Every structure is written in structure tokens, then in C-alpha cells.
């Protein structure tokens, strides 16, 4: 199972001012996964190298007054994996927040559109507020794509290994 990049049309209703977006999808051989469960699988169990990158990211952005990623992975009704929940249904979870340099949303969709399974999609929407936002996105983009693909693959592996 390998994630596939898919186009995103802008403007998008989740973040109408977004000026950058990407989306990756993965077919899953299950029919019971909710978007909240998928978000938890993706964000509560990041690989060690991702956790280390986030620690480095927090250290690098602190002098600029930017919000740091959560130091610990928390999940509650209002937060999944340290990211604030904007909205949630069985089929879609929207996470994210607004900061000085950029506003972002992570949209996790689960659709039962396959003959024997579901399609999981992770879309990232970004509105760059200023030059710092543009520079920041350019710097993190290669890591972002690798992280999203890795997390989608990880969800696929966990879901498949937990099947009866």
C-alpha cells in the first residue's frame, strides 16, 4: 500500500483563503475506520524520527515567536495528537490553527467508495500570511510530504495487521 498524491482545488471551503494545498490518499481493505480513528492512528504514534524533527522545529521557530508543536501527544474531545480539533464527523476530521506566519488545516477524510474497503485521505491547506510564512513552508515542505506519506502508510499497516 502506497499513498498517492491527488490534486486539490482552491479555494477550499475548509480554509477559503488557502493559497497552498496538498492531498495524499490510500486505499484500505477495511470498512469500519472513522476519521477520528484515522487521525488518532496518524498523530498519536508518529515514528521516532518525526518526533525528533518536531523537537528541532520547535527549537528553531521559538525565537520568531511562532507556536510550537505540542511537546506531548494529547488527545481529547478538543485535540487529537496535540492538534486542535476544528470540526469532526465520522467521515471527516479537521484539525489546525492560525498563527502569525500562516494558518493551516489538516483534513482527514474516510470514504467508503471502494468495492472492498475505504479510501483514506489527508489534505493539508495553508494560508501564508506573510514572507515568514512563505519561507517557513518552503523550508518544511520536503519533510511535510515525507511525514504525511509515512503516516498514511503507517495507518495502512496498523489497520491491515489488526484485521481478524
C-alpha positions in Angstrom: 0.0 0.0 0.0 1.5 3.2 -1.1 0.0 6.7 -0.7 -0.9 8.6 -3.9 -0.7 12.4 -4.4 -4.0 13.9 -5.5 -4.9 17.4 -6.7 -6.7 19.9 -4.5 -8.9 22.7 -5.9 -8.5 26.1 -4.3 -10.3 27.9 -2.9 -11.4 25.2 -0.5 -14.4 25.6 1.9 -12.4 24.4 4.9 -9.9 27.3 4.6 -11.1 29.6 1.9 -8.0 31.9 2.0 -5.7 28.9 1.5 -3.0 29.6 -1.2 -1.2 26.2 -0.9 -2.6 22.7 -0.5 -1.7 19.0 -1.0 -3.5 15.8 -0.5 -2.5 12.1 -0.3 -4.8 9.1 -0.4 -4.5 5.5 0.5 -6.9 2.6 -0.2 -7.6 0.5 2.8 -9.0 -3.1 2.8 -11.4 -2.3 5.7 -14.9 -0.8 6.0 -15.1 0.3 9.7 -12.5 3.1 10.1 -13.8 6.5 11.2 -11.9 9.8 10.5 -11.3 10.3 14.2 -9.7 6.8 14.5 -7.6 7.5 11.4 -6.4 10.9 12.9 -5.5 9.2 16.1 -3.6 6.4 14.3 -1.7 9.1 12.3 -0.9 11.6 15.0 -0.7 9.7 18.3 2.0 7.3 17.1 4.5 9.2 14.9 7.8 7.5 14.2 10.7 8.5 16.4 12.4 10.5 13.6 9.2 12.6 13.2 9.1 13.3 16.9 12.8 14.4 16.8 12.1 16.6 13.8 9.3 18.3 15.7 11.6 19.0 18.7 14.1 20.5 16.3 11.3 22.5 14.6 10.1 23.9 17.9 13.6 25.0 18.9 14.1 26.7 15.5 10.8 28.6 15.5 10.8 29.7 19.1 13.0 32.8 18.5 10.4 34.0 15.9 7.5 33.8 18.3 5.7 31.1 16.4 3.6 28.5 18.1 5.4 25.3 18.8 4.1 21.8 18.1 2.8 20.1 21.2 5.7 18.6 23.2 3.5 15.6 24.2 0.9 13.9 22.2 -2.5 14.6 23.7 -6.0 13.5 22.6 -9.3 14.7 23.9 -12.6 15.9 22.5 -10.9 19.2 21.5 -7.5 17.9 20.5 -6.0 14.9 18.5 -2.3 14.2 18.7 -1.7 17.7 20.0 -3.6 19.5 17.2 -6.7 21.4 18.0 -10.0 19.9 16.5 -11.8 22.4 14.3 -14.6 20.0 13.4 -15.4 16.3 13.4 -17.8 13.9 11.9 -17.5 10.1 11.3 -16.2 10.8 7.8 -14.1 13.9 8.3 -11.8 15.5 11.0 -10.5 19.0 10.5 -7.5 20.0 12.7 -5.4 23.1 12.8 -4.9 26.7 14.0 -4.0 30.2 12.9 -0.6 31.7 13.6 1.3 34.9 12.7 3.1 33.4 9.8 0.4 31.0 8.4 -3.0 29.4 9.0 -3.3 25.7 8.4 -5.8 22.9 8.4 -5.3 19.1 8.3 -8.3 17.4 6.8 -8.6 13.7 7.3 -11.4 12.1 5.2 -12.5 8.4 5.2 -14.8 7.4 2.3 -16.4 4.0 1.7 -16.0 4.2 -2.0 -14.1 1.0 -2.8 -15.7 -2.4 -3.5 -13.9 -3.9 -0.5 -12.8 -1.1 1.6 -12.3 2.6 2.2 -10.2 5.4 0.9 -8.3 7.5 3.5 -7.2 11.0 2.5 -5.0 13.5 4.3 -5.2 17.0 2.9 -3.2 20.0 4.2 -4.4 23.5 3.5 -2.2 26.5 4.2 -2.7 30.3 4.0 0.6 32.0 4.1 0.1 35.3 5.9 3.5 36.9 5.2 7.0 36.4 4.0 7.9 34.4 7.1 5.0 32.0 6.2 6.3 31.6 2.7 9.9 30.9 3.9 8.6 28.5 6.6 6.5 26.5 4.2 9.4 26.3 1.7 11.7 25.0 4.5 9.3 22.4 5.8 7.8 21.2 2.6 10.1 18.3 1.8 9.7 17.0 5.4 5.9 17.5 5.3 5.4 15.4 2.3 7.6 12.6 3.7 5.8 12.7 7.1 2.3 12.6 5.5 3.2 9.7 3.3 4.9 7.8 6.2 1.9 8.4 8.5 -0.6 7.2 5.8 1.5 4.1 5.2 1.7 3.5 9.0 -2.1 3.7 9.2 -2.4 1.2 6.4 0.0 -1.2 8.1 -1.7 -0.9 11.5 -5.2 -1.4 10.0 -4.2 -4.4 8.0 -2.3 -6.0 10.9 -5.3 -5.6 13.2 -7.7 -7.3 10.8 -9.1 -10.6 12.0 
